[in-house]
Amino acid sequence: MGTKVIHVSDISGREGTGEELGRLVIHQHPDFQQVPITLDVLPEEMKTLEAATQLVVIEYFAPGSRRGERLTVTMEDFSRLAPDGTDMKAVVFQALIDQQGRATKAARSADGGQPAPSRRSKVDYTTLEHAGEPHRGRITETEKRLVRENLDEINRRLRAQGMREIDPTEEAMKDRYGL
């Protein structure tokens, strides 16, 4: 008695030899948290997919919302945000120029009109001026205390600077600042 192994595509159910089937590994999917998941597929099934090579990652804050929604969209979809006849690349470039101009102006007014240093100086997050700003470093006890004691004032400053606010109801923020 012998055993016959039949290989089939997980997508179409079509038969193929073990040498004909490839593997499709799903590393991220919005409906499945238990990744990676592997599927057996035939090469012609993969030809129908087009890789999105130019992606834009954005975060949208709805009016009055403290929490943003992070989206990954194709460059084509992102460009459709601009009205007909408007180049989205030009819109973004102008926003970048305006943003850099505001940062330079703020730096000059903060140091009495002196030009901003060409290298980024180290920011002291243990001061009321910078406490609560997003940064990659460790949150010190001093910064935590400043945020807890001055949350409203810090959120006003963050909002005015176009930064994310500290939401005391969000678990990550609670843990980060000891709220």
Stockholm file with secondary structure:
# STOCKHOLM 1.0

chainA/1-179         MGTKVIHVSDISGREGTGEELGRLVIHQHPDFQQVPITLDVLPEEMKTLEAATQLVVIEYFAPGSRRGERLTVTMEDFSRLAPDGTDMKAVVFQALIDQQGRATKAARSADGGQPAPSRRSKVDYTTLEHAGEPHRGRITETEKRLVRENLDEINRRLRAQGMREIDPTEEAMKDRYGL
#=GR chainA/1-179 SS CCCCCCEECTTTCCEECTTTCEEEEECCBTTBSSCCEEEEECHHHHTTCCCCCSEEEEEECCTTCSSCEEEEEEHHHHHTTSCTTCCHHHHHHHHHHHHHHHHHHHHHHHTTTCCCCSSCCCCCTTSTTTTTCCCSSCCCHHHHHHHHHTHHHHHHHHHHTTCCCCCTTSHHHHHHHTC
#=GC SS_cons         CCCCCCEECTTTCCEECTTTCEEEEECCBTTBSSCCEEEEECHHHHTTCCCCCSEEEEEECCTTCSSCEEEEEEHHHHHTTSCTTCCHHHHHHHHHHHHHHHHHHHHHHHTTTCCCCSSCCCCCTTSTTTTTCCCSSCCCHHHHHHHHHTHHHHHHHHHHTTCCCCCTTSHHHHHHHTC
//
